[in-house]
């Protein structure tokens, strides 16, 4: 029995050895479809030859471009598309002229330039100059995509027309400045101001005041900077808002601003420093139905106000109709003068 078992084991080992030897000596043609490899070195790409197969094998993809032999390493930045680089480095030659509110040239105005070259290491570049006796100034031989110009002078206010942004590459790529027709900037000369009573509603940072959506009035005391009891103060605000659909992007709303025993005149003057003689009305109503083609979801308005005692003032009013949040800045001249420019 023991001899038979040993003989059986020998036969099994012989069969296993024969199978292993037979598998190692198989012809290459019996292998599975080969993979065509591309070796990329510092020489030209070389593809390994295909093995012979019974079925056709799809062509290998075009090899990648060769890497030039013996190319030294470089730290140069990546190449910028020539067209984009040219766009971002437009020549900047700018010519401007400064006038006051009466269109008289302003000499000695300070001019600050800032331009952006998006291809440079430091994008933002700056320079300053001054206007000459004719109010002229210029910036030349610079390159960039945009240019910002700001004009100022001691003793003058800088209005919105005293600064500007000019796009040499974006928005208006055809912009150019002509020395024979310079870009005009304005300053407004400061005059003798008055000691005004200036108040803010709400009176402190971080506070929020809201108008009731059902028309419940809020009265303001412009001389004390506080809310006044019903029928008191100098200014009354009433607001109505359709709250039937809080998710509606447009909704009906209406605002009424009343000068108690006085009057209001709307104005769009940037410097509302001279109150008019006439044109005052007791109340201003702004009615904004949801169907209005120029519907507004935010209101910024400015008014002259004449108080019941004859004093004059000005108001800057802001309202967010969605929730009734509002702010008011008032400036009143308690002397009865129509001059509303603040003292320097």
TAPEUR-V581991 format. One line per field, one symbol per residue. phi: phi as a letter, one per 30 degrees, with the letter a starting at -180 (. if undefined). psi: psi as a letter, one per 20 degrees, with the letter a starting at -180 (. if undefined). A space follows every 10 residues. Layout:
# TAPEUR-V581991
phi->???
psi->???
This chain:
# TAPEUR-V581991
phi->.ddddddddd dddddddddd ddddcddddd ddedcdcccc bdcddbcddd ddbdcdcedd deddeddedh dddbcddddc eeddddddbd dcbbbbbcbc dcicecdidd bccbbccdcd dceccbabab dddcidaabb hcblcbbcbb caaeibdcdd dcaacbcdbb ibdcdbccdd bddcbbbcdd cdcbdcccbc bddbdidbcb dddciedbcb cdccibdcde icicbbcbbb bdcdbdcddb adbbbbcbcd hbabbdbcdd cdcbdddbjd bdbccccbdd dddceccabb bbbdbcdddj dcabbccbbc debidbbbcb bbcddidddc dddd
psi->ghhhgghghg gghggggggg ghhhjqqhij rrprpoqpoo bjaqqppqqq qprhqqpqqq qpqqqqppqk pqqqjqqqpp phggghgilq poopprppqa ijkpqoqjpp ppqpqpoiir gogpqqqqaq qahjjqrrpq lrqahqpppp prqpjqqoah jjrqppohhq gmijpqpphi mqppqqqppp aorqnqopqp priqqiqppq qqijjpqpqp oihikrqqrp iaaipppppp pojhniiphq rpqqppppoo kbrqoqqjph nmioprgajq qhqppopnqh iphlppjppp qqqqpprhji qqaqpopppn hgjjpqqppq opoiiiqjoj pqq.
